Amino acid sequence: MKQYNHLRVKIVSDKKTDNLRELKENLICIKKELLEEYKSYTSKLVPWIVGYSGGKDSTLVVQLVLEMLLDLPPSDREREVHILCNDTLVESPILASYIDKMLAKIKSFADDVHLPVFVVKTTPSINQTFWVNLIGRGYPPPTRNFRWCTDRMKIEPTSNYIQSKVSEKGEVILLLGVRKAESTNRANSIKRHKNIEGTRLNPHSDLKGCLVFRPIIDLSTDDVWLLLMQRNPPWGGSHRDLITLYKNAGGGECPLIVDKSEAPSCGSSSSRFGCWTCTVVKKDKSMEGFVESGHENLEPLLDFRDWLSNYREDRKNRMLERRNGRITLMDDGETTVPGPFTFEAREEILNKLMKTQEGLEISLISVFEIDRIKEIWSEDSIAIASRHIAAHEAYKARRNI
């Protein structure tokens, strides 16, 4: 038995050594590909845009890119690198604070050592924020079947920035920290996007002039964590805060999304820290994890989110007509599909949100959003009144025939 145990320990030890050796070889290969791609592309004016969500995968890509730039002599750092992050304006407060701190560190470091790095944070337009759509237009909180938030709050802002760079430079290369091992959906999505022959790049499915580069595509989750734990970031400090963030949330981040085929990553059944208002999942396990780990100040947000999810299901809070004035029936031909929130329900949600905000040190909704919400209420009231008048006039006309 002792001999067997000794043999088993040796086998495990040998396997661990082999894994580390393989990871080291993979890292050398990734760094080589990054360097070759940065230096060899036909036009040195084509910028890189690195998607950053604050999570482990995108953090590793940012770190590897910055390390690659530091290894180059200043004269060879010709290509601009844009680190692009999206803020939905309803991010988990802990994640939002962490990302802001990280972006400030990266920017300060890049400026100090004169790297051609631009740190950018996009946000949805005032007309497409979560609260303007939900409280202003009366959209119900997102579900798996009606996930109106992803396009408006995530894809649109980042796509607009990418397209602005395409217009300016003619083409861009988007670096994403996606991996085959992340999920089955992600692996299938990667398979659908074939690389241009002889290159590591594939055309973006929706954005013309945007080529996609996935440098850590073959790494496992363990590989990513091991690299982050063994290598301190060039902008200083360590990845301890990132590790703590994952530990407390009990899951992963909602990644930066620029492709509808990758949208299922947001609001999946796993614990992901992203929008605190997300009602696509039945339970916000990440927010519950933050509360249980000592962030009791977030409990009012968790309570509001749960209340909002239940409030959506009460038909008395919903209009009969949809926003276009039509009434839609379900498959049984009798039951109506609930429309947007009634004006009374919208006002109740706003009042509850403002009351929730009172006891917090953070802002949940801006004055600009409240102004736009009231404008939409006025526009909707006029539109509904106009439809009713038109319907009444049509009824009178039919009576007179």
Secondary structure, DSSP 8 states (H G I E B T S, - for coil): -HHHHHHHHHHHHHHHHHHHHHHHHHHHHHHHHHHHHHHHSS-TTS-EEEE--SSHHHHHHHHHHHHHHHHS-GGG--S-EEEEEE--S-B-HHHHHHHHHHHHHHHHHHHHTT--EEEEEE---GGGSHHIIIIIS------SS--THIIIIIIHHHHHHHHHHHHHHS-EEEE----GGG-HHHHHHHHHS---TTSSEEE-SS-TTEEEE-TTTT--HHHHHHHHHHS--TTSS-SHHHHHHHHHHTSEE------GGGGGGTT-SS-EESBTT--SSSS-HHHHHHHHTT-GGGHHHHHHHHHHHHHHH-GGGB-SS-TTS---B-TTSSSB---SB-HHHHHHHHHHHHHHHHTSSS-SS-HHHHHHHHHHHHHHHHHHHHHHHHHHHHHHHHHH-
